[in-house]
Amino acid sequence: MKKYRLSWGEEQGLEQLPDNVVSLSINPFFSSSGRLEECGDVYWVFWLNDKGRVIGKVNRNIFYILAIDTKFNLYKH
């Protein structure tokens, strides 16, 4: 599993995770629109300090927010 992380200290930073490590239900409209395929096979995650994590996908210069993980249970860290 490849994992990339840019960090600015504890509970801050930006991560790139493979699809298979994130437990997330994708909205069917997002999938059927073709946008999911255009984004590739990784999730991008940025931290909101100890308040949560924002999980999404990137397509060129667009960041699609797919989940806000305030319980820190969508992937093991």
JOBEL-V426358 format. One record per residue. N is the residue number from 0. RES is the residue in one letter. SS is DSSP state (hx for helix, st for strand, lp for the rest). PHI is phi in radians with two decimals (none if undefined). OMEGA is omega in whole degrees, -180 to 180 (NA if undefined). Layout:
[[N;RES;SS;PHI;OMEGA] [N;RES;SS;PHI;OMEGA]]
This chain:
[[0;M;lp;none;175] [1;K;lp;-1.54;178] [2;K;st;-2.45;179] [3;Y;st;-1.96;179] [4;R;st;-2.52;169] [5;L;st;-1.88;-173] [6;S;st;-2.21;176] [7;W;lp;-2.09;-179] [8;G;lp;2.06;-179] [9;E;lp;-1.08;177] [10;E;lp;1.06;175] [11;Q;lp;-2.44;175] [12;G;st;2.46;-177] [13;L;st;-2.34;-179] [14;E;st;-2.19;172] [15;Q;st;-2.10;-176] [16;L;st;-2.19;175] [17;P;st;-1.15;-179] [18;D;hx;-0.95;-172] [19;N;hx;-1.30;179] [20;V;hx;-1.79;-179] [21;V;lp;-1.85;179] [22;S;lp;-1.71;-172] [23;L;lp;-2.51;174] [24;S;lp;-1.60;-179] [25;I;lp;-1.54;176] [26;N;lp;-1.01;-178] [27;P;hx;-1.01;178] [28;F;hx;-1.12;178] [29;F;hx;-1.09;180] [30;S;hx;-1.16;-176] [31;S;hx;-1.20;180] [32;S;lp;-1.33;-178] [33;G;lp;1.58;-178] [34;R;hx;-1.17;180] [35;L;hx;-1.06;179] [36;E;hx;-1.11;-179] [37;E;hx;-1.18;-175] [38;C;hx;-1.48;-179] [39;G;lp;1.55;-170] [40;D;lp;-1.94;176] [41;V;st;-2.32;171] [42;Y;st;-1.80;171] [43;W;st;-1.89;-177] [44;V;st;-2.26;169] [45;F;st;-2.19;-173] [46;W;st;-1.58;173] [47;L;lp;-1.94;-174] [48;N;hx;0.91;-179] [49;D;hx;-1.55;-178] [50;K;hx;-1.51;-179] [51;G;lp;2.73;179] [52;R;st;-2.30;175] [53;V;st;-1.82;-176] [54;I;st;-2.02;-179] [55;G;st;-2.78;179] [56;K;st;-2.18;-179] [57;V;st;-2.08;172] [58;N;st;-2.29;-176] [59;R;lp;1.00;-178] [60;N;lp;-1.88;-180] [61;I;st;-1.94;174] [62;F;st;-1.87;178] [63;Y;st;-1.63;176] [64;I;st;-1.39;-179] [65;L;st;-1.86;180] [66;A;st;-2.83;169] [67;I;st;-2.08;-172] [68;D;st;-1.70;-179] [69;T;lp;-1.49;179] [70;K;lp;-1.78;178] [71;F;lp;0.95;-179] [72;N;lp;-2.18;-179] [73;L;lp;-1.52;170] [74;Y;lp;-2.81;178] [75;K;lp;-1.36;-180] [76;H;lp;-2.11;NA]]
